[in-house]
């Protein structure tokens, strides 16, 4: 991918029923840092460390030239309000990771499912992919439900060792 097509792809715009999607920009930095420092959002991220403006701007500088990642600001059509981010990560070969989060003030309205469907359609059409994956941390029931409603199926699980819990404890999804 040459630098002209990369810049075009990073600045792509598309839409779904209630949402608009456009490439993230420098002007989005304050909103992204606020979201990535919000405990309700980052509790389901691999890294729980709040983002700083300095860290984000350094990341964004590298992101602009990264042909394996594309992030889109999600905006509600009716209000013009920024509601989250949907993205594609680890773009190489025929598979890619789908990522997304919705502002806590906009959650519970189906925007997550709509964003997953839209970013998935964009990925299949634009990048000619054959497979998408969404890695969702245990306990993130809303994200699991949104992915399932968007057509994703649970394929496998990642195993890791954590501090043992009592056998009669149930996970946060009631299992």
C-alpha positions as CSV (number, residue, x, y, z in Angstrom):
1,X,0.0,0.0,0.0
2,X,1.6,3.3,-1.1
3,X,1.4,6.4,1.1
4,X,-1.4,8.0,-1.0
5,X,-3.7,5.0,-0.7
6,X,-2.8,4.6,3.0
7,X,-3.8,8.3,3.6
8,X,-7.0,7.8,1.6
9,X,-7.9,4.7,3.5
10,X,-7.1,6.3,6.9
11,X,-9.5,9.1,6.0
12,X,-12.3,6.9,4.6
13,X,-15.9,7.7,5.4
14,X,-18.9,5.5,5.4
15,X,-22.3,5.2,7.2
16,X,-24.8,2.8,8.6
17,X,-28.5,3.4,9.6
18,X,-27.9,5.7,12.5
19,X,-24.1,6.2,12.6
20,X,-21.4,7.9,10.5
21,X,-17.8,6.7,10.4
22,X,-14.7,8.7,9.5
23,X,-11.0,8.2,10.0
24,X,-9.7,9.5,13.4
25,X,-7.8,12.8,13.3
26,X,-5.6,15.0,15.5
27,X,-8.7,16.9,16.4
28,X,-10.2,13.8,18.0
29,X,-7.3,13.5,20.5
30,X,-9.0,15.1,23.5
31,X,-12.1,12.9,23.1
32,X,-10.0,9.7,22.6
33,X,-7.9,10.4,25.6
34,X,-11.1,11.1,27.7
35,X,-12.6,7.8,26.6
36,X,-9.4,5.8,27.1
37,X,-9.1,7.2,30.6
38,X,-12.7,6.4,31.5
39,X,-12.8,3.4,33.9
40,X,-16.1,2.2,32.4
41,X,-14.4,1.8,29.1
42,X,-10.8,0.7,29.9
43,X,-11.9,-2.0,32.4
44,X,-12.4,-4.2,29.3
45,X,-9.2,-3.3,27.6
46,X,-6.1,-5.4,27.8
47,X,-4.2,-2.4,29.2
48,X,-6.0,-0.8,32.1
49,X,-3.6,2.2,32.2
50,X,-5.4,5.5,31.5
51,X,-4.1,7.2,28.3
52,X,-2.4,10.5,28.5
53,X,-2.4,13.2,25.7
54,X,1.3,12.8,25.3
55,X,1.1,9.0,24.9
56,X,-1.8,9.3,22.5
57,X,-0.1,11.9,20.3
58,X,3.0,9.8,20.1
59,X,0.9,6.7,19.2
60,X,-1.0,8.7,16.6
61,X,2.2,9.9,14.9
62,X,3.1,6.2,14.3
63,X,-0.5,5.2,13.5
64,X,-0.7,7.5,10.4
65,X,1.9,5.3,8.7
66,X,0.7,1.9,10.0
67,X,-0.9,0.0,7.2
68,X,-2.1,-2.7,9.6
69,X,-4.5,-0.6,11.6
70,X,-7.5,1.6,10.7
71,X,-9.6,3.4,13.4
72,X,-12.9,5.3,12.7
73,X,-14.7,7.8,14.8
74,X,-18.3,6.8,15.2
75,X,-20.8,9.7,15.3
76,X,-24.5,9.6,15.8
77,X,-26.3,11.0,12.7
78,X,-29.2,12.5,14.6
79,X,-27.2,14.5,17.2
80,X,-23.7,14.8,15.6
81,X,-22.4,13.4,18.9
82,X,-19.2,11.3,18.9
83,X,-20.3,7.9,20.3
84,X,-17.2,5.7,20.0
85,X,-14.6,4.1,17.9
86,X,-14.6,1.1,15.6
87,X,-11.5,-0.2,14.0
88,X,-9.5,-2.9,12.3
89,X,-6.2,-4.1,13.8
90,X,-3.5,-6.5,12.7
91,X,-4.5,-6.3,9.0
92,X,-2.4,-8.8,7.2
93,X,-3.4,-11.7,5.1
94,X,-7.0,-12.7,5.0
95,X,-7.9,-12.0,8.6
96,X,-8.2,-9.0,10.8
97,X,-9.2,-8.1,14.4
98,X,-12.3,-5.9,14.8
99,X,-12.2,-3.5,17.8
100,X,-14.9,-1.2,19.1
101,X,-16.1,0.7,22.1
102,X,-19.1,2.9,22.7
103,X,-19.2,5.9,25.0
104,X,-21.0,4.9,28.3
105,X,-23.5,7.7,27.6
106,X,-24.5,6.0,24.3
107,X,-24.5,2.4,25.5
108,X,-27.6,0.3,25.6
109,X,-29.0,1.7,22.3
110,X,-27.7,-0.9,19.9
111,X,-24.8,1.3,18.6
112,X,-22.2,-1.4,19.4
113,X,-24.0,-4.0,17.2
114,X,-24.5,-1.4,14.4
115,X,-20.9,-0.3,14.5
116,X,-19.6,-3.9,14.4
117,X,-21.8,-4.7,11.4
118,X,-20.7,-1.6,9.6
119,X,-16.9,-2.0,10.3
120,X,-17.3,-5.7,9.3
121,X,-19.0,-4.8,6.0
122,X,-16.3,-2.2,5.3
123,X,-13.5,-4.6,6.0
124,X,-14.9,-7.4,3.8
125,X,-15.6,-5.0,0.9
126,X,-12.7,-2.7,1.1
127,X,-9.9,-5.1,2.1
128,X,-11.3,-8.3,0.6
129,X,-10.9,-10.2,3.8
130,X,-12.2,-13.7,4.5
131,X,-12.3,-13.7,8.3
132,X,-12.8,-11.2,11.1
133,X,-12.2,-11.8,14.8
134,X,-13.2,-9.9,17.9
135,X,-11.3,-10.6,21.0
136,X,-13.6,-9.8,23.9
137,X,-12.4,-10.1,27.5
138,X,-14.3,-12.4,29.9
139,X,-17.1,-10.5,31.7
140,X,-17.7,-8.0,28.9
141,X,-21.2,-9.3,28.5
142,X,-22.5,-6.3,26.5
143,X,-19.7,-6.6,24.0
144,X,-20.2,-10.3,23.7
145,X,-23.9,-9.8,23.0
146,X,-23.2,-7.0,20.5
147,X,-20.7,-9.3,18.6
148,X,-23.2,-12.2,18.6
149,X,-26.0,-9.9,17.3
150,X,-23.7,-8.7,14.6
151,X,-23.2,-12.3,13.4
152,X,-20.0,-13.2,15.2
153,X,-19.8,-16.7,16.6
154,X,-17.7,-17.9,19.6
155,X,-15.0,-19.9,18.0
156,X,-12.4,-20.6,20.7
157,X,-11.2,-19.4,24.0
158,X,-7.9,-18.3,25.3
159,X,-6.7,-20.0,28.5
160,X,-4.5,-18.4,31.1
161,X,-3.8,-18.9,34.7
162,X,-5.2,-16.4,37.2
163,X,-5.5,-16.5,41.0
164,X,-7.9,-19.3,41.9
165,X,-11.4,-18.4,42.9
166,X,-13.9,-20.4,44.9
167,X,-15.5,-23.1,42.9
168,X,-19.1,-21.9,43.6
169,X,-18.3,-18.4,42.3
170,X,-20.0,-17.5,39.0
171,X,-18.6,-15.2,36.4
172,X,-20.1,-11.8,35.8
173,X,-22.3,-13.2,33.0
174,X,-24.0,-15.6,35.3
175,X,-22.1,-18.8,34.2
